[in-house]
Amino acid sequence: MKIMNIQAEKLELIRMVLNTKKPSVLTSIRKIFEKEENIDFWNTLSKEEKEDIHQGIEELNNGEKYPYDEIMAKHR
């Protein structure tokens, strides 16, 4: 799906939801949204990303700071 078509896709989904007569479809849609809402960002990170974050927090706690461009170059 192209980004510029996301609004059209949303409208089509709304139309489909409004026209359905099947409670099971609505239940399935609700479950999808509830599952998405319950995803913890931390659990989506890799081990390396978590370690980098912990290291960054430790460095900040020790007063160590790095220029933004340097950090971004490392993670690109």
KEMARZA-644251 format. One record per atom (N, C-alpha, C, O, CB): residue number from 1; atom name; x, y, z. Coordinates in nm, 2 decimals, decimal comma, padded with zeros to 4 digits. Glycine has a CB too. Example, Ala and Ser with C-alpha at 12.3 -4.5 7.8 and 13.67 -1.06 7.14 Angstrom:
# KEMARZA-644251
<num:1	atomo:N	c1:01,32	c2:-00,57	c3:00,78> .
<num:1	atomo:CA	c1:01,23	c2:-00,45	c3:00,78> .
<num:1	atomo:C	c1:01,32	c2:-00,33	c3:00,78> .
<num:1	atomo:O	c1:01,42	c2:-00,33	c3:00,85> .
<num:1	atomo:CB	c1:01,13	c2:-00,45	c3:00,90> .
<num:2	atomo:N	c1:01,28	c2:-00,22	c3:00,71> .
<num:2	atomo:CA	c1:01,37	c2:-00,11	c3:00,71> .
<num:2	atomo:C	c1:01,29	c2:00,00	c3:00,79> .
<num:2	atomo:O	c1:01,34	c2:00,11	c3:00,80> .
<num:2	atomo:CB	c1:01,41	c2:-00,06	c3:00,57> .
END
This chain:
# KEMARZA-644251
<num:1	atomo:N	c1:00,08	c2:-00,12	c3:00,00> .
<num:1	atomo:CA	c1:00,00	c2:00,00	c3:00,00> .
<num:1	atomo:C	c1:00,09	c2:00,12	c3:00,00> .
<num:1	atomo:O	c1:00,18	c2:00,14	c3:00,08> .
<num:1	atomo:CB	c1:-00,10	c2:00,00	c3:00,12> .
<num:2	atomo:N	c1:00,06	c2:00,21	c3:-00,09> .
<num:2	atomo:CA	c1:00,14	c2:00,34	c3:-00,10> .
<num:2	atomo:C	c1:00,09	c2:00,44	c3:00,01> .
<num:2	atomo:O	c1:-00,03	c2:00,44	c3:00,04> .
<num:2	atomo:CB	c1:00,13	c2:00,40	c3:-00,24> .
<num:3	atomo:N	c1:00,19	c2:00,52	c3:00,06> .
<num:3	atomo:CA	c1:00,15	c2:00,61	c3:00,17> .
<num:3	atomo:C	c1:00,04	c2:00,71	c3:00,12> .
<num:3	atomo:O	c1:-00,05	c2:00,74	c3:00,20> .
<num:3	atomo:CB	c1:00,28	c2:00,69	c3:00,21> .
<num:4	atomo:N	c1:00,05	c2:00,75	c3:00,00> .
<num:4	atomo:CA	c1:-00,05	c2:00,85	c3:-00,05> .
<num:4	atomo:C	c1:-00,19	c2:00,79	c3:-00,06> .
<num:4	atomo:O	c1:-00,28	c2:00,86	c3:-00,07> .
<num:4	atomo:CB	c1:-00,01	c2:00,91	c3:-00,18> .
<num:5	atomo:N	c1:-00,20	c2:00,66	c3:-00,06> .
<num:5	atomo:CA	c1:-00,33	c2:00,59	c3:-00,07> .
<num:5	atomo:C	c1:-00,38	c2:00,55	c3:00,07> .
<num:5	atomo:O	c1:-00,49	c2:00,49	c3:00,07> .
<num:5	atomo:CB	c1:-00,32	c2:00,47	c3:-00,16> .
<num:6	atomo:N	c1:-00,31	c2:00,58	c3:00,17> .
<num:6	atomo:CA	c1:-00,35	c2:00,53	c3:00,31> .
<num:6	atomo:C	c1:-00,49	c2:00,59	c3:00,34> .
<num:6	atomo:O	c1:-00,57	c2:00,52	c3:00,41> .
<num:6	atomo:CB	c1:-00,25	c2:00,57	c3:00,41> .
<num:7	atomo:N	c1:-00,52	c2:00,72	c3:00,31> .
<num:7	atomo:CA	c1:-00,65	c2:00,77	c3:00,34> .
<num:7	atomo:C	c1:-00,76	c2:00,70	c3:00,27> .
<num:7	atomo:O	c1:-00,87	c2:00,68	c3:00,32> .
<num:7	atomo:CB	c1:-00,65	c2:00,92	c3:00,31> .
<num:8	atomo:N	c1:-00,74	c2:00,67	c3:00,14> .
<num:8	atomo:CA	c1:-00,84	c2:00,60	c3:00,06> .
<num:8	atomo:C	c1:-00,86	c2:00,46	c3:00,12> .
<num:8	atomo:O	c1:-00,97	c2:00,41	c3:00,13> .
<num:8	atomo:CB	c1:-00,80	c2:00,59	c3:-00,08> .
<num:9	atomo:N	c1:-00,75	c2:00,40	c3:00,17> .
<num:9	atomo:CA	c1:-00,76	c2:00,26	c3:00,23> .
<num:9	atomo:C	c1:-00,84	c2:00,27	c3:00,36> .
<num:9	atomo:O	c1:-00,93	c2:00,18	c3:00,38> .
<num:9	atomo:CB	c1:-00,62	c2:00,20	c3:00,25> .
<num:10	atomo:N	c1:-00,82	c2:00,37	c3:00,44> .
<num:10	atomo:CA	c1:-00,89	c2:00,39	c3:00,56> .
<num:10	atomo:C	c1:-01,04	c2:00,40	c3:00,53> .
<num:10	atomo:O	c1:-01,13	c2:00,34	c3:00,60> .
<num:10	atomo:CB	c1:-00,84	c2:00,51	c3:00,64> .
<num:11	atomo:N	c1:-01,07	c2:00,49	c3:00,44> .
<num:11	atomo:CA	c1:-01,21	c2:00,51	c3:00,40> .
<num:11	atomo:C	c1:-01,28	c2:00,38	c3:00,35> .
<num:11	atomo:O	c1:-01,40	c2:00,36	c3:00,39> .
<num:11	atomo:CB	c1:-01,22	c2:00,62	c3:00,30> .
<num:12	atomo:N	c1:-01,21	c2:00,30	c3:00,28> .
<num:12	atomo:CA	c1:-01,26	c2:00,18	c3:00,23> .
<num:12	atomo:C	c1:-01,29	c2:00,08	c3:00,34> .
<num:12	atomo:O	c1:-01,39	c2:00,01	c3:00,35> .
<num:12	atomo:CB	c1:-01,17	c2:00,12	c3:00,12> .
<num:13	atomo:N	c1:-01,19	c2:00,08	c3:00,44> .
<num:13	atomo:CA	c1:-01,21	c2:-00,01	c3:00,55> .
<num:13	atomo:C	c1:-01,33	c2:00,04	c3:00,64> .
<num:13	atomo:O	c1:-01,41	c2:-00,05	c3:00,69> .
<num:13	atomo:CB	c1:-01,09	c2:-00,01	c3:00,64> .
<num:14	atomo:N	c1:-01,35	c2:00,17	c3:00,65> .
<num:14	atomo:CA	c1:-01,46	c2:00,22	c3:00,73> .
<num:14	atomo:C	c1:-01,59	c2:00,18	c3:00,66> .
<num:14	atomo:O	c1:-01,69	c2:00,13	c3:00,73> .
<num:14	atomo:CB	c1:-01,45	c2:00,37	c3:00,74> .
<num:15	atomo:N	c1:-01,59	c2:00,19	c3:00,53> .
<num:15	atomo:CA	c1:-01,71	c2:00,15	c3:00,45> .
<num:15	atomo:C	c1:-01,74	c2:00,00	c3:00,48> .
<num:15	atomo:O	c1:-01,86	c2:-00,03	c3:00,49> .
<num:15	atomo:CB	c1:-01,69	c2:00,18	c3:00,30> .
<num:16	atomo:N	c1:-01,64	c2:-00,08	c3:00,47> .
<num:16	atomo:CA	c1:-01,66	c2:-00,22	c3:00,49> .
<num:16	atomo:C	c1:-01,71	c2:-00,25	c3:00,63> .
<num:16	atomo:O	c1:-01,80	c2:-00,34	c3:00,65> .
<num:16	atomo:CB	c1:-01,53	c2:-00,30	c3:00,46> .
<num:17	atomo:N	c1:-01,66	c2:-00,19	c3:00,73> .
<num:17	atomo:CA	c1:-01,70	c2:-00,21	c3:00,87> .
<num:17	atomo:C	c1:-01,85	c2:-00,17	c3:00,89> .
<num:17	atomo:O	c1:-01,92	c2:-00,24	c3:00,95> .
<num:17	atomo:CB	c1:-01,61	c2:-00,13	c3:00,97> .
<num:18	atomo:N	c1:-01,88	c2:-00,05	c3:00,83> .
<num:18	atomo:CA	c1:-02,02	c2:-00,01	c3:00,84> .
<num:18	atomo:C	c1:-02,12	c2:-00,10	c3:00,77> .
<num:18	atomo:O	c1:-02,23	c2:-00,11	c3:00,82> .
<num:18	atomo:CB	c1:-02,03	c2:00,13	c3:00,79> .
<num:19	atomo:N	c1:-02,08	c2:-00,16	c3:00,67> .
<num:19	atomo:CA	c1:-02,17	c2:-00,24	c3:00,59> .
<num:19	atomo:C	c1:-02,18	c2:-00,39	c3:00,63> .
<num:19	atomo:O	c1:-02,26	c2:-00,46	c3:00,59> .
<num:19	atomo:CB	c1:-02,13	c2:-00,24	c3:00,45> .
<num:20	atomo:N	c1:-02,08	c2:-00,43	c3:00,72> .
<num:20	atomo:CA	c1:-02,08	c2:-00,57	c3:00,76> .
<num:20	atomo:C	c1:-02,20	c2:-00,60	c3:00,86> .
<num:20	atomo:O	c1:-02,24	c2:-00,52	c3:00,94> .
<num:20	atomo:CB	c1:-01,95	c2:-00,61	c3:00,83> .
<num:21	atomo:N	c1:-02,25	c2:-00,72	c3:00,84> .
<num:21	atomo:CA	c1:-02,36	c2:-00,77	c3:00,93> .
<num:21	atomo:C	c1:-02,31	c2:-00,88	c3:01,02> .
<num:21	atomo:O	c1:-02,39	c2:-00,95	c3:01,09> .
<num:21	atomo:CB	c1:-02,48	c2:-00,81	c3:00,85> .
<num:22	atomo:N	c1:-02,18	c2:-00,91	c3:01,01> .
<num:22	atomo:CA	c1:-02,12	c2:-01,02	c3:01,08> .
<num:22	atomo:C	c1:-02,05	c2:-00,97	c3:01,21> .
<num:22	atomo:O	c1:-01,94	c2:-00,91	c3:01,20> .
<num:22	atomo:CB	c1:-02,02	c2:-01,10	c3:00,99> .
<num:23	atomo:N	c1:-02,10	c2:-01,00	c3:01,32> .
<num:23	atomo:CA	c1:-02,03	c2:-00,97	c3:01,45> .
<num:23	atomo:C	c1:-01,89	c2:-01,03	c3:01,46> .
<num:23	atomo:O	c1:-01,80	c2:-00,97	c3:01,52> .
<num:23	atomo:CB	c1:-02,11	c2:-01,01	c3:01,57> .
<num:24	atomo:N	c1:-01,87	c2:-01,14	c3:01,40> .
<num:24	atomo:CA	c1:-01,74	c2:-01,21	c3:01,40> .
<num:24	atomo:C	c1:-01,63	c2:-01,12	c3:01,33> .
<num:24	atomo:O	c1:-01,51	c2:-01,12	c3:01,37> .
<num:24	atomo:CB	c1:-01,74	c2:-01,35	c3:01,34> .
<num:25	atomo:N	c1:-01,67	c2:-01,05	c3:01,23> .
<num:25	atomo:CA	c1:-01,57	c2:-00,96	c3:01,16> .
<num:25	atomo:C	c1:-01,53	c2:-00,85	c3:01,25> .
<num:25	atomo:O	c1:-01,42	c2:-00,82	c3:01,26> .
<num:25	atomo:CB	c1:-01,64	c2:-00,91	c3:01,03> .
<num:26	atomo:N	c1:-01,63	c2:-00,79	c3:01,32> .
<num:26	atomo:CA	c1:-01,60	c2:-00,68	c3:01,41> .
<num:26	atomo:C	c1:-01,52	c2:-00,73	c3:01,53> .
<num:26	atomo:O	c1:-01,43	c2:-00,65	c3:01,57> .
<num:26	atomo:CB	c1:-01,73	c2:-00,62	c3:01,46> .
<num:27	atomo:N	c1:-01,55	c2:-00,85	c3:01,58> .
<num:27	atomo:CA	c1:-01,47	c2:-00,90	c3:01,68> .
<num:27	atomo:C	c1:-01,32	c2:-00,92	c3:01,64> .
<num:27	atomo:O	c1:-01,23	c2:-00,89	c3:01,71> .
<num:27	atomo:CB	c1:-01,53	c2:-01,04	c3:01,73> .
<num:28	atomo:N	c1:-01,30	c2:-00,97	c3:01,52> .
<num:28	atomo:CA	c1:-01,17	c2:-00,99	c3:01,47> .
<num:28	atomo:C	c1:-01,09	c2:-00,86	c3:01,45> .
<num:28	atomo:O	c1:-00,97	c2:-00,85	c3:01,48> .
<num:28	atomo:CB	c1:-01,17	c2:-01,06	c3:01,33> .
<num:29	atomo:N	c1:-01,16	c2:-00,76	c3:01,40> .
<num:29	atomo:CA	c1:-01,10	c2:-00,63	c3:01,39> .
<num:29	atomo:C	c1:-01,06	c2:-00,57	c3:01,52> .
<num:29	atomo:O	c1:-00,95	c2:-00,52	c3:01,54> .
<num:29	atomo:CB	c1:-01,19	c2:-00,53	c3:01,31> .
<num:30	atomo:N	c1:-01,15	c2:-00,58	c3:01,62> .
<num:30	atomo:CA	c1:-01,12	c2:-00,53	c3:01,75> .
<num:30	atomo:C	c1:-01,00	c2:-00,60	c3:01,81> .
<num:30	atomo:O	c1:-00,91	c2:-00,54	c3:01,87> .
<num:30	atomo:CB	c1:-01,24	c2:-00,56	c3:01,85> .
<num:31	atomo:N	c1:-00,99	c2:-00,73	c3:01,79> .
<num:31	atomo:CA	c1:-00,87	c2:-00,81	c3:01,84> .
<num:31	atomo:C	c1:-00,74	c2:-00,76	c3:01,78> .
<num:31	atomo:O	c1:-00,64	c2:-00,76	c3:01,85> .
<num:31	atomo:CB	c1:-00,89	c2:-00,96	c3:01,82> .
<num:32	atomo:N	c1:-00,75	c2:-00,73	c3:01,65> .
<num:32	atomo:CA	c1:-00,62	c2:-00,68	c3:01,59> .
<num:32	atomo:C	c1:-00,58	c2:-00,55	c3:01,65> .
<num:32	atomo:O	c1:-00,46	c2:-00,54	c3:01,68> .
<num:32	atomo:CB	c1:-00,65	c2:-00,66	c3:01,43> .
<num:33	atomo:N	c1:-00,67	c2:-00,46	c3:01,67> .
<num:33	atomo:CA	c1:-00,64	c2:-00,33	c3:01,73> .
<num:33	atomo:C	c1:-00,59	c2:-00,35	c3:01,88> .
<num:33	atomo:O	c1:-00,49	c2:-00,28	c3:01,92> .
<num:33	atomo:CB	c1:-00,75	c2:-00,24	c3:01,73> .
<num:34	atomo:N	c1:-00,66	c2:-00,43	c3:01,95> .
<num:34	atomo:CA	c1:-00,61	c2:-00,46	c3:02,09> .
<num:34	atomo:C	c1:-00,48	c2:-00,52	c3:02,10> .
<num:34	atomo:O	c1:-00,40	c2:-00,48	c3:02,19> .
<num:34	atomo:CB	c1:-00,72	c2:-00,55	c3:02,16> .
<num:35	atomo:N	c1:-00,45	c2:-00,61	c3:02,01> .
<num:35	atomo:CA	c1:-00,31	c2:-00,67	c3:02,00> .
<num:35	atomo:C	c1:-00,21	c2:-00,56	c3:01,97> .
<num:35	atomo:O	c1:-00,10	c2:-00,56	c3:02,04> .
<num:35	atomo:CB	c1:-00,31	c2:-00,78	c3:01,90> .
<num:36	atomo:N	c1:-00,23	c2:-00,47	c3:01,88> .
<num:36	atomo:CA	c1:-00,14	c2:-00,37	c3:01,84> .
<num:36	atomo:C	c1:-00,12	c2:-00,27	c3:01,96> .
<num:36	atomo:O	c1:-00,01	c2:-00,23	c3:01,98> .
<num:36	atomo:CB	c1:-00,19	c2:-00,29	c3:01,72> .
<num:37	atomo:N	c1:-00,22	c2:-00,24	c3:02,03> .
<num:37	atomo:CA	c1:-00,21	c2:-00,15	c3:02,14> .
<num:37	atomo:C	c1:-00,13	c2:-00,20	c3:02,26> .
<num:37	atomo:O	c1:-00,07	c2:-00,13	c3:02,33> .
<num:37	atomo:CB	c1:-00,35	c2:-00,11	c3:02,19> .
<num:38	atomo:N	c1:-00,13	c2:-00,34	c3:02,27> .
<num:38	atomo:CA	c1:-00,06	c2:-00,40	c3:02,38> .
<num:38	atomo:C	c1:00,08	c2:-00,44	c3:02,35> .
<num:38	atomo:O	c1:00,15	c2:-00,49	c3:02,44> .
<num:38	atomo:CB	c1:-00,13	c2:-00,52	c3:02,42> .
<num:39	atomo:N	c1:00,13	c2:-00,40	c3:02,23> .
<num:39	atomo:CA	c1:00,27	c2:-00,43	c3:02,20> .
<num:39	atomo:C	c1:00,36	c2:-00,33	c3:02,27> .
<num:39	atomo:O	c1:00,35	c2:-00,21	c3:02,25> .
<num:39	atomo:CB	c1:00,30	c2:-00,43	c3:02,05> .
<num:40	atomo:N	c1:00,45	c2:-00,39	c3:02,36> .
<num:40	atomo:CA	c1:00,55	c2:-00,30	c3:02,43> .
<num:40	atomo:C	c1:00,67	c2:-00,27	c3:02,33> .
<num:40	atomo:O	c1:00,73	c2:-00,37	c3:02,28> .
<num:40	atomo:CB	c1:00,60	c2:-00,37	c3:02,56> .
<num:41	atomo:N	c1:00,69	c2:-00,15	c3:02,31> .
<num:41	atomo:CA	c1:00,80	c2:-00,10	c3:02,22> .
<num:41	atomo:C	c1:00,93	c2:-00,17	c3:02,26> .
<num:41	atomo:O	c1:01,01	c2:-00,22	c3:02,17> .
<num:41	atomo:CB	c1:00,82	c2:00,05	c3:02,23> .
<num:42	atomo:N	c1:00,96	c2:-00,19	c3:02,39> .
<num:42	atomo:CA	c1:01,09	c2:-00,25	c3:02,43> .
<num:42	atomo:C	c1:01,10	c2:-00,39	c3:02,38> .
<num:42	atomo:O	c1:01,21	c2:-00,43	c3:02,34> .
<num:42	atomo:CB	c1:01,10	c2:-00,25	c3:02,58> .
<num:43	atomo:N	c1:00,99	c2:-00,46	c3:02,37> .
<num:43	atomo:CA	c1:01,00	c2:-00,60	c3:02,32> .
<num:43	atomo:C	c1:01,01	c2:-00,61	c3:02,17> .
<num:43	atomo:O	c1:01,04	c2:-00,72	c3:02,12> .
<num:43	atomo:CB	c1:00,87	c2:-00,67	c3:02,36> .
<num:44	atomo:N	c1:01,00	c2:-00,51	c3:02,10> .
<num:44	atomo:CA	c1:01,02	c2:-00,51	c3:01,96> .
<num:44	atomo:C	c1:01,17	c2:-00,48	c3:01,92> .
<num:44	atomo:O	c1:01,21	c2:-00,50	c3:01,80> .
<num:44	atomo:CB	c1:00,93	c2:-00,41	c3:01,89> .
<num:45	atomo:N	c1:01,25	c2:-00,45	c3:02,02> .
<num:45	atomo:CA	c1:01,39	c2:-00,41	c3:01,99> .
<num:45	atomo:C	c1:01,48	c2:-00,54	c3:01,99> .
<num:45	atomo:O	c1:01,45	c2:-00,64	c3:02,06> .
<num:45	atomo:CB	c1:01,44	c2:-00,31	c3:02,09> .
<num:46	atomo:N	c1:01,59	c2:-00,54	c3:01,92> .
<num:46	atomo:CA	c1:01,68	c2:-00,65	c3:01,92> .
<num:46	atomo:C	c1:01,77	c2:-00,64	c3:02,04> .
<num:46	atomo:O	c1:01,77	c2:-00,53	c3:02,11> .
<num:46	atomo:CB	c1:01,77	c2:-00,64	c3:01,79> .
<num:47	atomo:N	c1:01,84	c2:-00,74	c3:02,07> .
<num:47	atomo:CA	c1:01,93	c2:-00,75	c3:02,19> .
<num:47	atomo:C	c1:02,03	c2:-00,64	c3:02,18> .
<num:47	atomo:O	c1:02,06	c2:-00,57	c3:02,27> .
<num:47	atomo:CB	c1:02,00	c2:-00,89	c3:02,20> .
<num:48	atomo:N	c1:02,09	c2:-00,62	c3:02,05> .
<num:48	atomo:CA	c1:02,19	c2:-00,51	c3:02,03> .
<num:48	atomo:C	c1:02,13	c2:-00,37	c3:02,06> .
<num:48	atomo:O	c1:02,20	c2:-00,29	c3:02,11> .
<num:48	atomo:CB	c1:02,24	c2:-00,52	c3:01,89> .
<num:49	atomo:N	c1:02,01	c2:-00,35	c3:02,01> .
<num:49	atomo:CA	c1:01,95	c2:-00,22	c3:02,03> .
<num:49	atomo:C	c1:01,93	c2:-00,19	c3:02,18> .
<num:49	atomo:O	c1:01,95	c2:-00,08	c3:02,23> .
<num:49	atomo:CB	c1:01,81	c2:-00,21	c3:01,96> .
<num:50	atomo:N	c1:01,88	c2:-00,29	c3:02,25> .
<num:50	atomo:CA	c1:01,86	c2:-00,28	c3:02,40> .
<num:50	atomo:C	c1:01,99	c2:-00,25	c3:02,47> .
<num:50	atomo:O	c1:02,00	c2:-00,17	c3:02,56> .
<num:50	atomo:CB	c1:01,80	c2:-00,41	c3:02,46> .
<num:51	atomo:N	c1:02,10	c2:-00,32	c3:02,43> .
<num:51	atomo:CA	c1:02,23	c2:-00,30	c3:02,49> .
<num:51	atomo:C	c1:02,28	c2:-00,16	c3:02,46> .
<num:51	atomo:O	c1:02,34	c2:-00,09	c3:02,55> .
<num:51	atomo:CB	c1:02,33	c2:-00,40	c3:02,43> .
<num:52	atomo:N	c1:02,26	c2:-00,11	c3:02,34> .
<num:52	atomo:CA	c1:02,30	c2:00,03	c3:02,30> .
<num:52	atomo:C	c1:02,22	c2:00,13	c3:02,39> .
<num:52	atomo:O	c1:02,28	c2:00,23	c3:02,43> .
<num:52	atomo:CB	c1:02,27	c2:00,06	c3:02,15> .
<num:53	atomo:N	c1:02,10	c2:00,11	c3:02,41> .
<num:53	atomo:CA	c1:02,02	c2:00,20	c3:02,50> .
<num:53	atomo:C	c1:02,07	c2:00,20	c3:02,64> .
<num:53	atomo:O	c1:02,09	c2:00,30	c3:02,70> .
<num:53	atomo:CB	c1:01,87	c2:00,16	c3:02,49> .
<num:54	atomo:N	c1:02,09	c2:00,08	c3:02,69> .
<num:54	atomo:CA	c1:02,15	c2:00,07	c3:02,83> .
<num:54	atomo:C	c1:02,28	c2:00,14	c3:02,84> .
<num:54	atomo:O	c1:02,31	c2:00,21	c3:02,93> .
<num:54	atomo:CB	c1:02,16	c2:-00,08	c3:02,87> .
<num:55	atomo:N	c1:02,37	c2:00,12	c3:02,74> .
<num:55	atomo:CA	c1:02,50	c2:00,18	c3:02,73> .
<num:55	atomo:C	c1:02,48	c2:00,33	c3:02,73> .
<num:55	atomo:O	c1:02,55	c2:00,40	c3:02,80> .
<num:55	atomo:CB	c1:02,58	c2:00,13	c3:02,61> .
<num:56	atomo:N	c1:02,39	c2:00,38	c3:02,65> .
<num:56	atomo:CA	c1:02,37	c2:00,52	c3:02,64> .
<num:56	atomo:C	c1:02,32	c2:00,58	c3:02,77> .
<num:56	atomo:O	c1:02,37	c2:00,69	c3:02,81> .
<num:56	atomo:CB	c1:02,27	c2:00,55	c3:02,53> .
<num:57	atomo:N	c1:02,23	c2:00,52	c3:02,84> .
<num:57	atomo:CA	c1:02,18	c2:00,56	c3:02,97> .
<num:57	atomo:C	c1:02,30	c2:00,57	c3:03,07> .
<num:57	atomo:O	c1:02,31	c2:00,66	c3:03,14> .
<num:57	atomo:CB	c1:02,07	c2:00,47	c3:03,02> .
<num:58	atomo:N	c1:02,38	c2:00,46	c3:03,07> .
<num:58	atomo:CA	c1:02,50	c2:00,46	c3:03,16> .
<num:58	atomo:C	c1:02,59	c2:00,57	c3:03,13> .
<num:58	atomo:O	c1:02,64	c2:00,64	c3:03,22> .
<num:58	atomo:CB	c1:02,57	c2:00,32	c3:03,15> .
<num:59	atomo:N	c1:02,62	c2:00,60	c3:03,00> .
<num:59	atomo:CA	c1:02,71	c2:00,71	c3:02,96> .
<num:59	atomo:C	c1:02,65	c2:00,84	c3:03,01> .
<num:59	atomo:O	c1:02,73	c2:00,93	c3:03,06> .
<num:59	atomo:CB	c1:02,73	c2:00,71	c3:02,81> .
<num:60	atomo:N	c1:02,52	c2:00,86	c3:02,99> .
<num:60	atomo:CA	c1:02,46	c2:00,99	c3:03,03> .
<num:60	atomo:C	c1:02,47	c2:01,00	c3:03,18> .
<num:60	atomo:O	c1:02,49	c2:01,11	c3:03,23> .
<num:60	atomo:CB	c1:02,32	c2:01,00	c3:02,99> .
<num:61	atomo:N	c1:02,45	c2:00,90	c3:03,25> .
<num:61	atomo:CA	c1:02,46	c2:00,90	c3:03,40> .
<num:61	atomo:C	c1:02,60	c2:00,93	c3:03,45> .
<num:61	atomo:O	c1:02,62	c2:00,99	c3:03,56> .
<num:61	atomo:CB	c1:02,41	c2:00,77	c3:03,46> .
<num:62	atomo:N	c1:02,70	c2:00,90	c3:03,37> .
<num:62	atomo:CA	c1:02,84	c2:00,93	c3:03,40> .
<num:62	atomo:C	c1:02,88	c2:01,06	c3:03,34> .
<num:62	atomo:O	c1:03,00	c2:01,10	c3:03,35> .
<num:62	atomo:CB	c1:02,93	c2:00,82	c3:03,34> .
<num:63	atomo:N	c1:02,79	c2:01,14	c3:03,28> .
<num:63	atomo:CA	c1:02,82	c2:01,27	c3:03,23> .
<num:63	atomo:C	c1:02,88	c2:01,27	c3:03,09> .
<num:63	atomo:O	c1:02,93	c2:01,37	c3:03,04> .
<num:63	atomo:CB	c1:02,91	c2:01,34	c3:03,32> .
<num:64	atomo:N	c1:02,88	c2:01,15	c3:03,03> .
<num:64	atomo:CA	c1:02,94	c2:01,14	c3:02,89> .
<num:64	atomo:C	c1:02,83	c2:01,18	c3:02,79> .
<num:64	atomo:O	c1:02,72	c2:01,13	c3:02,79> .
<num:64	atomo:CB	c1:03,00	c2:01,00	c3:02,87> .
<num:65	atomo:N	c1:02,87	c2:01,27	c3:02,70> .
<num:65	atomo:CA	c1:02,77	c2:01,31	c3:02,59> .
<num:65	atomo:C	c1:02,85	c2:01,30	c3:02,46> .
<num:65	atomo:O	c1:02,97	c2:01,33	c3:02,45> .
<num:65	atomo:CB	c1:02,71	c2:01,45	c3:02,62> .
<num:66	atomo:N	c1:02,77	c2:01,28	c3:02,35> .
<num:66	atomo:CA	c1:02,83	c2:01,27	c3:02,22> .
<num:66	atomo:C	c1:02,74	c2:01,35	c3:02,12> .
<num:66	atomo:O	c1:02,62	c2:01,37	c3:02,14> .
<num:66	atomo:CB	c1:02,83	c2:01,12	c3:02,17> .
<num:67	atomo:N	c1:02,81	c2:01,41	c3:02,02> .
<num:67	atomo:CA	c1:02,73	c2:01,49	c3:01,92> .
<num:67	atomo:C	c1:02,63	c2:01,40	c3:01,85> .
<num:67	atomo:O	c1:02,65	c2:01,29	c3:01,82> .
<num:67	atomo:CB	c1:02,83	c2:01,56	c3:01,82> .
<num:68	atomo:N	c1:02,51	c2:01,46	c3:01,82> .
<num:68	atomo:CA	c1:02,40	c2:01,39	c3:01,75> .
<num:68	atomo:C	c1:02,45	c2:01,33	c3:01,62> .
<num:68	atomo:O	c1:02,42	c2:01,21	c3:01,60> .
<num:68	atomo:CB	c1:02,29	c2:01,49	c3:01,72> .
<num:69	atomo:N	c1:02,53	c2:01,40	c3:01,54> .
<num:69	atomo:CA	c1:02,57	c2:01,35	c3:01,41> .
<num:69	atomo:C	c1:02,66	c2:01,23	c3:01,43> .
<num:69	atomo:O	c1:02,65	c2:01,13	c3:01,35> .
<num:69	atomo:CB	c1:02,65	c2:01,46	c3:01,34> .
<num:70	atomo:N	c1:02,74	c2:01,22	c3:01,53> .
<num:70	atomo:CA	c1:02,82	c2:01,11	c3:01,56> .
<num:70	atomo:C	c1:02,74	c2:00,98	c3:01,59> .
<num:70	atomo:O	c1:02,77	c2:00,87	c3:01,54> .
<num:70	atomo:CB	c1:02,92	c2:01,14	c3:01,67> .
<num:71	atomo:N	c1:02,64	c2:01,00	c3:01,67> .
<num:71	atomo:CA	c1:02,55	c2:00,89	c3:01,71> .
<num:71	atomo:C	c1:02,47	c2:00,84	c3:01,59> .
<num:71	atomo:O	c1:02,46	c2:00,72	c3:01,57> .
<num:71	atomo:CB	c1:02,45	c2:00,94	c3:01,82> .
<num:72	atomo:N	c1:02,42	c2:00,93	c3:01,51> .
<num:72	atomo:CA	c1:02,34	c2:00,90	c3:01,39> .
<num:72	atomo:C	c1:02,42	c2:00,82	c3:01,29> .
<num:72	atomo:O	c1:02,38	c2:00,73	c3:01,22> .
<num:72	atomo:CB	c1:02,27	c2:01,02	c3:01,33> .
<num:73	atomo:N	c1:02,55	c2:00,86	c3:01,27> .
<num:73	atomo:CA	c1:02,64	c2:00,80	c3:01,18> .
<num:73	atomo:C	c1:02,66	c2:00,65	c3:01,22> .
<num:73	atomo:O	c1:02,67	c2:00,57	c3:01,13> .
<num:73	atomo:CB	c1:02,77	c2:00,87	c3:01,17> .
<num:74	atomo:N	c1:02,67	c2:00,63	c3:01,35> .
<num:74	atomo:CA	c1:02,69	c2:00,49	c3:01,40> .
<num:74	atomo:C	c1:02,57	c2:00,40	c3:01,36> .
<num:74	atomo:O	c1:02,59	c2:00,28	c3:01,34> .
<num:74	atomo:CB	c1:02,72	c2:00,49	c3:01,55> .
<num:75	atomo:N	c1:02,45	c2:00,45	c3:01,37> .
<num:75	atomo:CA	c1:02,33	c2:00,37	c3:01,35> .
<num:75	atomo:C	c1:02,27	c2:00,37	c3:01,21> .
<num:75	atomo:O	c1:02,16	c2:00,32	c3:01,19> .
<num:75	atomo:CB	c1:02,23	c2:00,41	c3:01,45> .
<num:76	atomo:N	c1:02,34	c2:00,43	c3:01,12> .
<num:76	atomo:CA	c1:02,28	c2:00,43	c3:00,98> .
<num:76	atomo:C	c1:02,33	c2:00,32	c3:00,90> .
<num:76	atomo:O	c1:02,30	c2:00,30	c3:00,79> .
<num:76	atomo:CB	c1:02,32	c2:00,56	c3:00,91> .
END
